[in-house]
């Protein structure tokens, strides 16, 4: 009995060794067949790339899994897995990158590993390591492009550069028509190298061409706003680069410079707000319009237009004269910047408009005023906190603004009385109960405070306004 068991054990062991040998032979045959099929696939690559590449499958690494019955489906897909880099090389050649393929790759090896999928290129040998996982996001295309190089960049990076350059070029086609002036531009792609890597195979990030095209569009918008000559005088070329430390959204001057007619913009892909608004602010801060930046000058012109429309025209119409006015913008420059950066929201024109608005009111209600004779011109400047001041000398009225002052109108009224431009208004007589009863009868007995005040003021005249307010509470 023992002898029979011994014979059986020896037989079983022999069969096991035979099975392993047969399995290994089977794996080698399968891999050989797949390798031949893979080399037949090289025909398209040779035609496109004008080069010959030898392909092989690493028998040792694949023999671990090829002979297992559970991997029969994977074995059937072995050619499909291993041929993807060859197809991608063919496509890179078709897209104009045949030179890197021809010069850098002489052979290709496909191997298996349980770990991560990988692609490498060393001494002319392109090696792909597969782990049978399903490929995502054009992995083979990007992996092949990343190991091939063209100049200072990988082929994947070079393809992005070519695409982005084309997008920038197409987006600036109207500049010469709008500005009658062309701006030479370039992108410092070396500074963007790390950002290019992030964008290979990703569509979720802000594209480089968008960052670099926006400032060029801002220059074109200046021409649309009748500033073509100003732009042409100051900008001959444009450079776009990446700087991780540039916080251009918080401080425009940190991300822009203009030197020797070269406009340079540094991007860190973190503008707060809209991209084009960010670019418009950068360019507007860099270019000059007289003593101020283009952006400052545009703000000042807008404030002056509002002052003229809302206050100066009112004074001129009511007083029957033309009061020349000006704003000392150099004194306001710090306040202008606060409003451009949205640190302050109060308008400058409304504060500067106080004297003009009150002069118009005076001329409309007091026919014996001396505005026309005493006020010939007006200047508004910034005084600062607790430095509000009015001055009138030889027909020149001056106002030093304090944005924190509580009653600029009241202070100016007192100033006009002191300088005998108007007479001090006498205190209105207090309404008698009979007068108040009469007003209420007009209202039909209704206690509508606002309507009471309007009726009282109409009956008693402008000088009784305050008394009417008190009486109608």
Buried (B, 14 or more C-beta within 10 A) or exposed (E): EEEEEEEEEEEEEEEEEEEEEEBBEBBBEBBEEBBEBBBEBBEBBEEBBEBEBEBBBBBEBBBEBBBEEEBEEBBEEBBEBBBBBBBBBBBBBEEEBBBBBBEBBBBBBBBBEEEEBBBEBEEEBBBBBBEBEEEEEBBBBBBBBBBBBBEEBBBBBBBBBBEBBEBBEEBBEEBEEBBEBEBEBEBBBEBBBEBBBEBBBEEEEBBBBBBBBBBBBBBBBBBEEEBBEBBBEBBBBBBBBBBEEBBBBEEBEBBBEBEEEEBBBBBBBEBEEEBBBBBBBBBBBBBBBEEBBBBBBBBBEEBBEBBBEBBBEBBBEBBEBEBEBEBBBEBBBEBBBBBBEEEBEEBBBBBBBBBBBBBBBBBBBBEEBBBEEBBBBBBBBBBBEEEBEBEBEEEEBBBBBBBEBEEBEEBBBEBBEEBEBBEEEEEBEEBEEEBBEBBBEBBEEEEEEEBBBBBBBEBBEEBBBEBBBEBBE
